[in-house]
Amino acid sequence: MEYCDAYYELSRLLHIACTLSLTSADAERSFSCLELVVTHLRTVMLDARLSLVSVLSMYSVRANTLDMERILIC
């Protein structure tokens, strides 16, 4: 009876081991795709922010006269 239990457990462990590599490969693939999307979003956001900062820098005299309280409420 002990051998039946041992083989049963061994069989379960082998099934888990065989499917583990496929499962982790799918997870790695999805994380890789997610990383590409996040990198693209960061790049786009960075470009937009740099553009806005450069505009503020060009018009710094006007930007310093703006009422920030009024801008933040709107």
mmJSON file of the N, C-alpha and C atoms, coordinates in Angstrom:
{"data_MODEL":{"atom_site":{
"group_PDB":["ATOM","ATOM","ATOM","ATOM","ATOM","ATOM","ATOM","ATOM","ATOM","ATOM","ATOM","ATOM","ATOM","ATOM","ATOM","ATOM","ATOM","ATOM","ATOM","ATOM","ATOM","ATOM","ATOM","ATOM","ATOM","ATOM","ATOM","ATOM","ATOM","ATOM","ATOM","ATOM","ATOM","ATOM","ATOM","ATOM","ATOM","ATOM","ATOM","ATOM","ATOM","ATOM","ATOM","ATOM","ATOM","ATOM","ATOM","ATOM","ATOM","ATOM","ATOM","ATOM","ATOM","ATOM","ATOM","ATOM","ATOM","ATOM","ATOM","ATOM","ATOM","ATOM","ATOM","ATOM","ATOM","ATOM","ATOM","ATOM","ATOM","ATOM","ATOM","ATOM","ATOM","ATOM","ATOM","ATOM","ATOM","ATOM","ATOM","ATOM","ATOM","ATOM","ATOM","ATOM","ATOM","ATOM","ATOM","ATOM","ATOM","ATOM","ATOM","ATOM","ATOM","ATOM","ATOM","ATOM","ATOM","ATOM","ATOM","ATOM","ATOM","ATOM","ATOM","ATOM","ATOM","ATOM","ATOM","ATOM","ATOM","ATOM","ATOM","ATOM","ATOM","ATOM","ATOM","ATOM","ATOM","ATOM","ATOM","ATOM","ATOM","ATOM","ATOM","ATOM","ATOM","ATOM","ATOM","ATOM","ATOM","ATOM","ATOM","ATOM","ATOM","ATOM","ATOM","ATOM","ATOM","ATOM","ATOM","ATOM","ATOM","ATOM","ATOM","ATOM","ATOM","ATOM","ATOM","ATOM","ATOM","ATOM","ATOM","ATOM","ATOM","ATOM","ATOM","ATOM","ATOM","ATOM","ATOM","ATOM","ATOM","ATOM","ATOM","ATOM","ATOM","ATOM","ATOM","ATOM","ATOM","ATOM","ATOM","ATOM","ATOM","ATOM","ATOM","ATOM","ATOM","ATOM","ATOM","ATOM","ATOM","ATOM","ATOM","ATOM","ATOM","ATOM","ATOM","ATOM","ATOM","ATOM","ATOM","ATOM","ATOM","ATOM","ATOM","ATOM","ATOM","ATOM","ATOM","ATOM","ATOM","ATOM","ATOM","ATOM","ATOM","ATOM","ATOM","ATOM","ATOM","ATOM","ATOM","ATOM","ATOM","ATOM","ATOM","ATOM","ATOM","ATOM","ATOM","ATOM","ATOM","ATOM"],
"id":[1,2,3,4,5,6,7,8,9,10,11,12,13,14,15,16,17,18,19,20,21,22,23,24,25,26,27,28,29,30,31,32,33,34,35,36,37,38,39,40,41,42,43,44,45,46,47,48,49,50,51,52,53,54,55,56,57,58,59,60,61,62,63,64,65,66,67,68,69,70,71,72,73,74,75,76,77,78,79,80,81,82,83,84,85,86,87,88,89,90,91,92,93,94,95,96,97,98,99,100,101,102,103,104,105,106,107,108,109,110,111,112,113,114,115,116,117,118,119,120,121,122,123,124,125,126,127,128,129,130,131,132,133,134,135,136,137,138,139,140,141,142,143,144,145,146,147,148,149,150,151,152,153,154,155,156,157,158,159,160,161,162,163,164,165,166,167,168,169,170,171,172,173,174,175,176,177,178,179,180,181,182,183,184,185,186,187,188,189,190,191,192,193,194,195,196,197,198,199,200,201,202,203,204,205,206,207,208,209,210,211,212,213,214,215,216,217,218,219,220,221,222],
"type_symbol":["N","C","C","N","C","C","N","C","C","N","C","C","N","C","C","N","C","C","N","C","C","N","C","C","N","C","C","N","C","C","N","C","C","N","C","C","N","C","C","N","C","C","N","C","C","N","C","C","N","C","C","N","C","C","N","C","C","N","C","C","N","C","C","N","C","C","N","C","C","N","C","C","N","C","C","N","C","C","N","C","C","N","C","C","N","C","C","N","C","C","N","C","C","N","C","C","N","C","C","N","C","C","N","C","C","N","C","C","N","C","C","N","C","C","N","C","C","N","C","C","N","C","C","N","C","C","N","C","C","N","C","C","N","C","C","N","C","C","N","C","C","N","C","C","N","C","C","N","C","C","N","C","C","N","C","C","N","C","C","N","C","C","N","C","C","N","C","C","N","C","C","N","C","C","N","C","C","N","C","C","N","C","C","N","C","C","N","C","C","N","C","C","N","C","C","N","C","C","N","C","C","N","C","C","N","C","C","N","C","C","N","C","C","N","C","C","N","C","C","N","C","C"],
"label_atom_id":["N","CA","C","N","CA","C","N","CA","C","N","CA","C","N","CA","C","N","CA","C","N","CA","C","N","CA","C","N","CA","C","N","CA","C","N","CA","C","N","CA","C","N","CA","C","N","CA","C","N","CA","C","N","CA","C","N","CA","C","N","CA","C","N","CA","C","N","CA","C","N","CA","C","N","CA","C","N","CA","C","N","CA","C","N","CA","C","N","CA","C","N","CA","C","N","CA","C","N","CA","C","N","CA","C","N","CA","C","N","CA","C","N","CA","C","N","CA","C","N","CA","C","N","CA","C","N","CA","C","N","CA","C","N","CA","C","N","CA","C","N","CA","C","N","CA","C","N","CA","C","N","CA","C","N","CA","C","N","CA","C","N","CA","C","N","CA","C","N","CA","C","N","CA","C","N","CA","C","N","CA","C","N","CA","C","N","CA","C","N","CA","C","N","CA","C","N","CA","C","N","CA","C","N","CA","C","N","CA","C","N","CA","C","N","CA","C","N","CA","C","N","CA","C","N","CA","C","N","CA","C","N","CA","C","N","CA","C","N","CA","C","N","CA","C","N","CA","C","N","CA","C","N","CA","C","N","CA","C"],
"label_alt_id":[null,null,null,null,null,null,null,null,null,null,null,null,null,null,null,null,null,null,null,null,null,null,null,null,null,null,null,null,null,null,null,null,null,null,null,null,null,null,null,null,null,null,null,null,null,null,null,null,null,null,null,null,null,null,null,null,null,null,null,null,null,null,null,null,null,null,null,null,null,null,null,null,null,null,null,null,null,null,null,null,null,null,null,null,null,null,null,null,null,null,null,null,null,null,null,null,null,null,null,null,null,null,null,null,null,null,null,null,null,null,null,null,null,null,null,null,null,null,null,null,null,null,null,null,null,null,null,null,null,null,null,null,null,null,null,null,null,null,null,null,null,null,null,null,null,null,null,null,null,null,null,null,null,null,null,null,null,null,null,null,null,null,null,null,null,null,null,null,null,null,null,null,null,null,null,null,null,null,null,null,null,null,null,null,null,null,null,null,null,null,null,null,null,null,null,null,null,null,null,null,null,null,null,null,null,null,null,null,null,null,null,null,null,null,null,null,null,null,null,null,null,null],
"label_comp_id":["MET","MET","MET","GLU","GLU","GLU","TYR","TYR","TYR","CYS","CYS","CYS","ASP","ASP","ASP","ALA","ALA","ALA","TYR","TYR","TYR","TYR","TYR","TYR","GLU","GLU","GLU","LEU","LEU","LEU","SER","SER","SER","ARG","ARG","ARG","LEU","LEU","LEU","LEU","LEU","LEU","HIS","HIS","HIS","ILE","ILE","ILE","ALA","ALA","ALA","CYS","CYS","CYS","THR","THR","THR","LEU","LEU","LEU","SER","SER","SER","LEU","LEU","LEU","THR","THR","THR","SER","SER","SER","ALA","ALA","ALA","ASP","ASP","ASP","ALA","ALA","ALA","GLU","GLU","GLU","ARG","ARG","ARG","SER","SER","SER","PHE","PHE","PHE","SER","SER","SER","CYS","CYS","CYS","LEU","LEU","LEU","GLU","GLU","GLU","LEU","LEU","LEU","VAL","VAL","VAL","VAL","VAL","VAL","THR","THR","THR","HIS","HIS","HIS","LEU","LEU","LEU","ARG","ARG","ARG","THR","THR","THR","VAL","VAL","VAL","MET","MET","MET","LEU","LEU","LEU","ASP","ASP","ASP","ALA","ALA","ALA","ARG","ARG","ARG","LEU","LEU","LEU","SER","SER","SER","LEU","LEU","LEU","VAL","VAL","VAL","SER","SER","SER","VAL","VAL","VAL","LEU","LEU","LEU","SER","SER","SER","MET","MET","MET","TYR","TYR","TYR","SER","SER","SER","VAL","VAL","VAL","ARG","ARG","ARG","ALA","ALA","ALA","ASN","ASN","ASN","THR","THR","THR","LEU","LEU","LEU","ASP","ASP","ASP","MET","MET","MET","GLU","GLU","GLU","ARG","ARG","ARG","ILE","ILE","ILE","LEU","LEU","LEU","ILE","ILE","ILE","CYS","CYS","CYS"],
"label_asym_id":["A","A","A","A","A","A","A","A","A","A","A","A","A","A","A","A","A","A","A","A","A","A","A","A","A","A","A","A","A","A","A","A","A","A","A","A","A","A","A","A","A","A","A","A","A","A","A","A","A","A","A","A","A","A","A","A","A","A","A","A","A","A","A","A","A","A","A","A","A","A","A","A","A","A","A","A","A","A","A","A","A","A","A","A","A","A","A","A","A","A","A","A","A","A","A","A","A","A","A","A","A","A","A","A","A","A","A","A","A","A","A","A","A","A","A","A","A","A","A","A","A","A","A","A","A","A","A","A","A","A","A","A","A","A","A","A","A","A","A","A","A","A","A","A","A","A","A","A","A","A","A","A","A","A","A","A","A","A","A","A","A","A","A","A","A","A","A","A","A","A","A","A","A","A","A","A","A","A","A","A","A","A","A","A","A","A","A","A","A","A","A","A","A","A","A","A","A","A","A","A","A","A","A","A","A","A","A","A","A","A","A","A","A","A","A","A","A","A","A","A","A","A"],
"label_entity_id":["1","1","1","1","1","1","1","1","1","1","1","1","1","1","1","1","1","1","1","1","1","1","1","1","1","1","1","1","1","1","1","1","1","1","1","1","1","1","1","1","1","1","1","1","1","1","1","1","1","1","1","1","1","1","1","1","1","1","1","1","1","1","1","1","1","1","1","1","1","1","1","1","1","1","1","1","1","1","1","1","1","1","1","1","1","1","1","1","1","1","1","1","1","1","1","1","1","1","1","1","1","1","1","1","1","1","1","1","1","1","1","1","1","1","1","1","1","1","1","1","1","1","1","1","1","1","1","1","1","1","1","1","1","1","1","1","1","1","1","1","1","1","1","1","1","1","1","1","1","1","1","1","1","1","1","1","1","1","1","1","1","1","1","1","1","1","1","1","1","1","1","1","1","1","1","1","1","1","1","1","1","1","1","1","1","1","1","1","1","1","1","1","1","1","1","1","1","1","1","1","1","1","1","1","1","1","1","1","1","1","1","1","1","1","1","1","1","1","1","1","1","1"],
"label_seq_id":[1,1,1,2,2,2,3,3,3,4,4,4,5,5,5,6,6,6,7,7,7,8,8,8,9,9,9,10,10,10,11,11,11,12,12,12,13,13,13,14,14,14,15,15,15,16,16,16,17,17,17,18,18,18,19,19,19,20,20,20,21,21,21,22,22,22,23,23,23,24,24,24,25,25,25,26,26,26,27,27,27,28,28,28,29,29,29,30,30,30,31,31,31,32,32,32,33,33,33,34,34,34,35,35,35,36,36,36,37,37,37,38,38,38,39,39,39,40,40,40,41,41,41,42,42,42,43,43,43,44,44,44,45,45,45,46,46,46,47,47,47,48,48,48,49,49,49,50,50,50,51,51,51,52,52,52,53,53,53,54,54,54,55,55,55,56,56,56,57,57,57,58,58,58,59,59,59,60,60,60,61,61,61,62,62,62,63,63,63,64,64,64,65,65,65,66,66,66,67,67,67,68,68,68,69,69,69,70,70,70,71,71,71,72,72,72,73,73,73,74,74,74],
"pdbx_PDB_ins_code":[null,null,null,null,null,null,null,null,null,null,null,null,null,null,null,null,null,null,null,null,null,null,null,null,null,null,null,null,null,null,null,null,null,null,null,null,null,null,null,null,null,null,null,null,null,null,null,null,null,null,null,null,null,null,null,null,null,null,null,null,null,null,null,null,null,null,null,null,null,null,null,null,null,null,null,null,null,null,null,null,null,null,null,null,null,null,null,null,null,null,null,null,null,null,null,null,null,null,null,null,null,null,null,null,null,null,null,null,null,null,null,null,null,null,null,null,null,null,null,null,null,null,null,null,null,null,null,null,null,null,null,null,null,null,null,null,null,null,null,null,null,null,null,null,null,null,null,null,null,null,null,null,null,null,null,null,null,null,null,null,null,null,null,null,null,null,null,null,null,null,null,null,null,null,null,null,null,null,null,null,null,null,null,null,null,null,null,null,null,null,null,null,null,null,null,null,null,null,null,null,null,null,null,null,null,null,null,null,null,null,null,null,null,null,null,null,null,null,null,null,null,null],
"Cartn_x":[0.814,0.0,0.863,2.036,2.914,3.426,3.706,4.217,3.174,1.915,0.849,0.761,0.879,0.845,2.072,3.225,4.464,4.415,3.948,3.862,2.805,1.739,0.706,1.276,1.995,2.608,3.672,4.452,5.479,4.843,3.742,3.024,2.503,1.951,1.459,2.6,3.724,4.873,5.402,5.41,5.862,4.905,3.615,2.64,2.852,3.083,3.329,4.612,5.657,6.946,6.843,6.062,5.929,5.145,4.168,3.363,3.938,4.849,5.411,6.173,6.956,7.737,6.831,5.74,4.817,4.128,3.736,3.052,3.984,5.223,6.141,6.515,6.567,6.869,5.747,4.512,3.384,3.42,3.743,3.827,4.954,6.097,7.217,6.853,6.146,5.744,4.788,3.845,2.893,3.584,4.533,5.268,6.13,6.68,7.483,6.629,5.429,4.521,4.108,3.836,3.45,4.589,5.808,6.968,7.11,6.844,6.912,5.867,4.663,3.598,3.945,4.408,4.75,5.918,6.908,8.041,7.565,6.66,6.125,5.369,4.555,3.794,4.718,5.774,6.735,7.418,7.778,8.45,7.534,6.292,5.346,5.087,4.918,4.656,5.871,7.046,8.257,8.373,8.097,8.154,7.149,5.945,4.919,5.327,5.854,6.284,7.454,8.407,9.536,9.075,8.102,7.569,6.932,6.144,5.497,6.513,7.524,8.554,9.327,9.589,10.303,9.458,8.149,7.271,7.273,7.195,7.247,8.577,9.644,10.959,11.055,10.484,10.536,9.732,8.625,7.757,7.795,8.999,9.132,8.629,8.79,8.32,6.802,6.142,4.678,4.241,4.961,4.604,4.723,5.696,5.868,4.751,4.056,2.983,1.629,1.549,0.274,-0.107,-1.391,-1.916,-2.148,-1.262,-1.343,-2.596,-3.059,-4.273,-5.463,-5.55,-6.653,-6.568,-5.356,-5.153,-5.489,-5.088,-5.325,-6.794,-7.559,-8.984,-9.752,-9.379,-10.072,-9.736],
"Cartn_y":[-1.195,0.0,1.267,1.233,2.402,2.756,1.733,1.989,2.687,2.318,2.968,4.448,4.763,6.172,6.924,6.271,6.911,7.176,6.217,6.414,7.463,7.474,8.484,9.885,10.078,11.382,11.723,10.728,10.954,11.351,10.694,11.029,12.466,12.87,14.255,15.257,14.968,15.868,15.98,14.874,14.918,15.728,15.593,16.403,17.893,18.232,19.635,20.135,19.303,19.705,19.899,19.063,19.171,20.41,20.809,21.978,23.271,23.186,24.389,25.235,24.623,25.398,26.144,25.515,26.197,27.358,27.151,28.198,29.38,29.125,30.227,30.935,30.197,30.827,31.782,31.372,32.258,33.503,33.302,34.446,35.39,34.825,35.66,36.434,35.795,36.444,37.604,37.392,38.46,39.618,39.314,40.386,41.153,40.455,41.11,42.079,41.647,42.532,43.722,43.477,44.556,45.562,45.064,45.953,46.836,46.283,47.085,48.199,47.879,48.883,49.981,49.585,50.568,51.436,50.847,51.618,52.633,52.217,53.145,54.286,53.948,54.996,55.973,55.451,56.337,57.254,56.722,57.524,58.624,58.285,59.283,60.337,59.909,60.85,61.747,61.185,61.958,63.032,62.684,63.653,64.778,64.422,65.445,66.383,65.831,66.677,67.564,67.014,67.828,68.974,68.709,69.753,70.864,70.479,71.487,72.27,71.598,72.286,73.255,72.874,73.782,75.014,74.841,75.995,76.909,76.31,77.129,77.855,77.205,77.841,79.014,78.861,79.944,81.155,80.88,81.963,82.059,82.024,81.983,83.258,84.396,85.65,85.604,85.169,85.062,83.958,82.839,81.727,82.114,82.961,83.389,84.317,84.965,85.877,85.176,83.911,83.182,82.904,82.96,82.654,81.146,80.428,78.977,78.494,79.24,78.854,78.798,79.776,79.836,78.704,78.371,77.315,75.963,75.711,74.412,74.172,75.206,75.046,74.661,75.199,74.887,73.516],
"Cartn_z":[0.0,0.0,0.0,0.659,0.701,-0.695,-1.507,-2.851,-3.725,-3.557,-4.332,-3.995,-2.719,-2.301,-2.811,-2.751,-3.203,-4.705,-5.48,-6.923,-7.28,-6.51,-6.743,-6.529,-5.44,-5.152,-6.193,-6.582,-7.603,-8.931,-9.263,-10.496,-10.444,-9.328,-9.182,-9.306,-8.677,-8.759,-10.184,-10.919,-12.311,-13.181,-12.948,-13.693,-13.411,-12.171,-11.807,-12.455,-12.413,-12.998,-14.505,-15.16,-16.619,-17.032,-16.254,-16.614,-16.073,-15.151,-14.546,-15.556,-16.413,-17.382,-18.361,-18.779,-19.678,-18.98,-17.761,-17.009,-16.782,-16.406,-16.159,-17.465,-18.575,-19.86,-20.261,-20.041,-20.335,-19.455,-18.197,-17.284,-17.707,-18.074,-18.52,-19.785,-20.683,-21.929,-21.647,-20.73,-20.427,-19.711,-18.817,-18.157,-19.162,-20.134,-21.158,-21.973,-22.356,-23.099,-22.25,-20.971,-20.075,-19.932,-19.855,-19.739,-20.978,-22.165,-23.388,-23.385,-22.933,-22.88,-21.88,-20.704,-19.679,-20.144,-20.786,-21.297,-22.336,-23.21,-24.215,-23.54,-22.545,-21.852,-21.135,-20.52,-19.848,-20.849,-21.998,-23.008,-23.519,-23.799,-24.292,-23.233,-21.989,-20.92,-20.711,-20.807,-20.629,-21.712,-22.953,-24.042,-23.843,-23.406,-23.185,-22.06,-20.99,-19.879,-20.271,-21.023,-21.464,-22.353,-23.188,-24.045,-23.209,-22.213,-21.364,-20.545,-20.047,-19.27,-20.151,-21.385,-22.281,-22.602,-22.76,-22.996,-21.78,-20.591,-19.371,-19.248,-19.668,-19.613,-20.581,-21.776,-22.759,-22.3,-21.626,-21.165,-19.643,-19.073,-17.621,-16.948,-17.587,-16.983,-16.852,-17.882,-17.841,-16.876,-16.855,-15.975,-14.509,-14.187,-12.791,-12.332,-13.253,-12.868,-12.744,-13.096,-13.016,-11.569,-11.302,-9.972,-9.901,-9.198,-9.124,-8.392,-7.402,-6.671,-7.639,-8.506,-9.455,-10.487,-10.901,-11.896,-11.308,-10.071,-9.459,-9.148,-8.886,-8.581,-9.847,-10.981,-12.237,-12.635],
"occupancy":[1.0,1.0,1.0,1.0,1.0,1.0,1.0,1.0,1.0,1.0,1.0,1.0,1.0,1.0,1.0,1.0,1.0,1.0,1.0,1.0,1.0,1.0,1.0,1.0,1.0,1.0,1.0,1.0,1.0,1.0,1.0,1.0,1.0,1.0,1.0,1.0,1.0,1.0,1.0,1.0,1.0,1.0,1.0,1.0,1.0,1.0,1.0,1.0,1.0,1.0,1.0,1.0,1.0,1.0,1.0,1.0,1.0,1.0,1.0,1.0,1.0,1.0,1.0,1.0,1.0,1.0,1.0,1.0,1.0,1.0,1.0,1.0,1.0,1.0,1.0,1.0,1.0,1.0,1.0,1.0,1.0,1.0,1.0,1.0,1.0,1.0,1.0,1.0,1.0,1.0,1.0,1.0,1.0,1.0,1.0,1.0,1.0,1.0,1.0,1.0,1.0,1.0,1.0,1.0,1.0,1.0,1.0,1.0,1.0,1.0,1.0,1.0,1.0,1.0,1.0,1.0,1.0,1.0,1.0,1.0,1.0,1.0,1.0,1.0,1.0,1.0,1.0,1.0,1.0,1.0,1.0,1.0,1.0,1.0,1.0,1.0,1.0,1.0,1.0,1.0,1.0,1.0,1.0,1.0,1.0,1.0,1.0,1.0,1.0,1.0,1.0,1.0,1.0,1.0,1.0,1.0,1.0,1.0,1.0,1.0,1.0,1.0,1.0,1.0,1.0,1.0,1.0,1.0,1.0,1.0,1.0,1.0,1.0,1.0,1.0,1.0,1.0,1.0,1.0,1.0,1.0,1.0,1.0,1.0,1.0,1.0,1.0,1.0,1.0,1.0,1.0,1.0,1.0,1.0,1.0,1.0,1.0,1.0,1.0,1.0,1.0,1.0,1.0,1.0,1.0,1.0,1.0,1.0,1.0,1.0,1.0,1.0,1.0,1.0,1.0,1.0,1.0,1.0,1.0,1.0,1.0,1.0],
"B_iso_or_equiv":[0.0,0.0,0.0,0.0,0.0,0.0,0.0,0.0,0.0,0.0,0.0,0.0,0.0,0.0,0.0,0.0,0.0,0.0,0.0,0.0,0.0,0.0,0.0,0.0,0.0,0.0,0.0,0.0,0.0,0.0,0.0,0.0,0.0,0.0,0.0,0.0,0.0,0.0,0.0,0.0,0.0,0.0,0.0,0.0,0.0,0.0,0.0,0.0,0.0,0.0,0.0,0.0,0.0,0.0,0.0,0.0,0.0,0.0,0.0,0.0,0.0,0.0,0.0,0.0,0.0,0.0,0.0,0.0,0.0,0.0,0.0,0.0,0.0,0.0,0.0,0.0,0.0,0.0,0.0,0.0,0.0,0.0,0.0,0.0,0.0,0.0,0.0,0.0,0.0,0.0,0.0,0.0,0.0,0.0,0.0,0.0,0.0,0.0,0.0,0.0,0.0,0.0,0.0,0.0,0.0,0.0,0.0,0.0,0.0,0.0,0.0,0.0,0.0,0.0,0.0,0.0,0.0,0.0,0.0,0.0,0.0,0.0,0.0,0.0,0.0,0.0,0.0,0.0,0.0,0.0,0.0,0.0,0.0,0.0,0.0,0.0,0.0,0.0,0.0,0.0,0.0,0.0,0.0,0.0,0.0,0.0,0.0,0.0,0.0,0.0,0.0,0.0,0.0,0.0,0.0,0.0,0.0,0.0,0.0,0.0,0.0,0.0,0.0,0.0,0.0,0.0,0.0,0.0,0.0,0.0,0.0,0.0,0.0,0.0,0.0,0.0,0.0,0.0,0.0,0.0,0.0,0.0,0.0,0.0,0.0,0.0,0.0,0.0,0.0,0.0,0.0,0.0,0.0,0.0,0.0,0.0,0.0,0.0,0.0,0.0,0.0,0.0,0.0,0.0,0.0,0.0,0.0,0.0,0.0,0.0,0.0,0.0,0.0,0.0,0.0,0.0,0.0,0.0,0.0,0.0,0.0,0.0],
"pdbx_formal_charge":[null,null,null,null,null,null,null,null,null,null,null,null,null,null,null,null,null,null,null,null,null,null,null,null,null,null,null,null,null,null,null,null,null,null,null,null,null,null,null,null,null,null,null,null,null,null,null,null,null,null,null,null,null,null,null,null,null,null,null,null,null,null,null,null,null,null,null,null,null,null,null,null,null,null,null,null,null,null,null,null,null,null,null,null,null,null,null,null,null,null,null,null,null,null,null,null,null,null,null,null,null,null,null,null,null,null,null,null,null,null,null,null,null,null,null,null,null,null,null,null,null,null,null,null,null,null,null,null,null,null,null,null,null,null,null,null,null,null,null,null,null,null,null,null,null,null,null,null,null,null,null,null,null,null,null,null,null,null,null,null,null,null,null,null,null,null,null,null,null,null,null,null,null,null,null,null,null,null,null,null,null,null,null,null,null,null,null,null,null,null,null,null,null,null,null,null,null,null,null,null,null,null,null,null,null,null,null,null,null,null,null,null,null,null,null,null,null,null,null,null,null,null],
"auth_seq_id":[1,1,1,2,2,2,3,3,3,4,4,4,5,5,5,6,6,6,7,7,7,8,8,8,9,9,9,10,10,10,11,11,11,12,12,12,13,13,13,14,14,14,15,15,15,16,16,16,17,17,17,18,18,18,19,19,19,20,20,20,21,21,21,22,22,22,23,23,23,24,24,24,25,25,25,26,26,26,27,27,27,28,28,28,29,29,29,30,30,30,31,31,31,32,32,32,33,33,33,34,34,34,35,35,35,36,36,36,37,37,37,38,38,38,39,39,39,40,40,40,41,41,41,42,42,42,43,43,43,44,44,44,45,45,45,46,46,46,47,47,47,48,48,48,49,49,49,50,50,50,51,51,51,52,52,52,53,53,53,54,54,54,55,55,55,56,56,56,57,57,57,58,58,58,59,59,59,60,60,60,61,61,61,62,62,62,63,63,63,64,64,64,65,65,65,66,66,66,67,67,67,68,68,68,69,69,69,70,70,70,71,71,71,72,72,72,73,73,73,74,74,74],
"auth_comp_id":["MET","MET","MET","GLU","GLU","GLU","TYR","TYR","TYR","CYS","CYS","CYS","ASP","ASP","ASP","ALA","ALA","ALA","TYR","TYR","TYR","TYR","TYR","TYR","GLU","GLU","GLU","LEU","LEU","LEU","SER","SER","SER","ARG","ARG","ARG","LEU","LEU","LEU","LEU","LEU","LEU","HIS","HIS","HIS","ILE","ILE","ILE","ALA","ALA","ALA","CYS","CYS","CYS","THR","THR","THR","LEU","LEU","LEU","SER","SER","SER","LEU","LEU","LEU","THR","THR","THR","SER","SER","SER","ALA","ALA","ALA","ASP","ASP","ASP","ALA","ALA","ALA","GLU","GLU","GLU","ARG","ARG","ARG","SER","SER","SER","PHE","PHE","PHE","SER","SER","SER","CYS","CYS","CYS","LEU","LEU","LEU","GLU","GLU","GLU","LEU","LEU","LEU","VAL","VAL","VAL","VAL","VAL","VAL","THR","THR","THR","HIS","HIS","HIS","LEU","LEU","LEU","ARG","ARG","ARG","THR","THR","THR","VAL","VAL","VAL","MET","MET","MET","LEU","LEU","LEU","ASP","ASP","ASP","ALA","ALA","ALA","ARG","ARG","ARG","LEU","LEU","LEU","SER","SER","SER","LEU","LEU","LEU","VAL","VAL","VAL","SER","SER","SER","VAL","VAL","VAL","LEU","LEU","LEU","SER","SER","SER","MET","MET","MET","TYR","TYR","TYR","SER","SER","SER","VAL","VAL","VAL","ARG","ARG","ARG","ALA","ALA","ALA","ASN","ASN","ASN","THR","THR","THR","LEU","LEU","LEU","ASP","ASP","ASP","MET","MET","MET","GLU","GLU","GLU","ARG","ARG","ARG","ILE","ILE","ILE","LEU","LEU","LEU","ILE","ILE","ILE","CYS","CYS","CYS"],
"auth_asym_id":["A","A","A","A","A","A","A","A","A","A","A","A","A","A","A","A","A","A","A","A","A","A","A","A","A","A","A","A","A","A","A","A","A","A","A","A","A","A","A","A","A","A","A","A","A","A","A","A","A","A","A","A","A","A","A","A","A","A","A","A","A","A","A","A","A","A","A","A","A","A","A","A","A","A","A","A","A","A","A","A","A","A","A","A","A","A","A","A","A","A","A","A","A","A","A","A","A","A","A","A","A","A","A","A","A","A","A","A","A","A","A","A","A","A","A","A","A","A","A","A","A","A","A","A","A","A","A","A","A","A","A","A","A","A","A","A","A","A","A","A","A","A","A","A","A","A","A","A","A","A","A","A","A","A","A","A","A","A","A","A","A","A","A","A","A","A","A","A","A","A","A","A","A","A","A","A","A","A","A","A","A","A","A","A","A","A","A","A","A","A","A","A","A","A","A","A","A","A","A","A","A","A","A","A","A","A","A","A","A","A","A","A","A","A","A","A","A","A","A","A","A","A"],
"auth_atom_id":["N","CA","C","N","CA","C","N","CA","C","N","CA","C","N","CA","C","N","CA","C","N","CA","C","N","CA","C","N","CA","C","N","CA","C","N","CA","C","N","CA","C","N","CA","C","N","CA","C","N","CA","C","N","CA","C","N","CA","C","N","CA","C","N","CA","C","N","CA","C","N","CA","C","N","CA","C","N","CA","C","N","CA","C","N","CA","C","N","CA","C","N","CA","C","N","CA","C","N","CA","C","N","CA","C","N","CA","C","N","CA","C","N","CA","C","N","CA","C","N","CA","C","N","CA","C","N","CA","C","N","CA","C","N","CA","C","N","CA","C","N","CA","C","N","CA","C","N","CA","C","N","CA","C","N","CA","C","N","CA","C","N","CA","C","N","CA","C","N","CA","C","N","CA","C","N","CA","C","N","CA","C","N","CA","C","N","CA","C","N","CA","C","N","CA","C","N","CA","C","N","CA","C","N","CA","C","N","CA","C","N","CA","C","N","CA","C","N","CA","C","N","CA","C","N","CA","C","N","CA","C","N","CA","C","N","CA","C","N","CA","C","N","CA","C","N","CA","C","N","CA","C","N","CA","C","N","CA","C"],
"pdbx_PDB_model_num":[1,1,1,1,1,1,1,1,1,1,1,1,1,1,1,1,1,1,1,1,1,1,1,1,1,1,1,1,1,1,1,1,1,1,1,1,1,1,1,1,1,1,1,1,1,1,1,1,1,1,1,1,1,1,1,1,1,1,1,1,1,1,1,1,1,1,1,1,1,1,1,1,1,1,1,1,1,1,1,1,1,1,1,1,1,1,1,1,1,1,1,1,1,1,1,1,1,1,1,1,1,1,1,1,1,1,1,1,1,1,1,1,1,1,1,1,1,1,1,1,1,1,1,1,1,1,1,1,1,1,1,1,1,1,1,1,1,1,1,1,1,1,1,1,1,1,1,1,1,1,1,1,1,1,1,1,1,1,1,1,1,1,1,1,1,1,1,1,1,1,1,1,1,1,1,1,1,1,1,1,1,1,1,1,1,1,1,1,1,1,1,1,1,1,1,1,1,1,1,1,1,1,1,1,1,1,1,1,1,1,1,1,1,1,1,1,1,1,1,1,1,1]
}}}
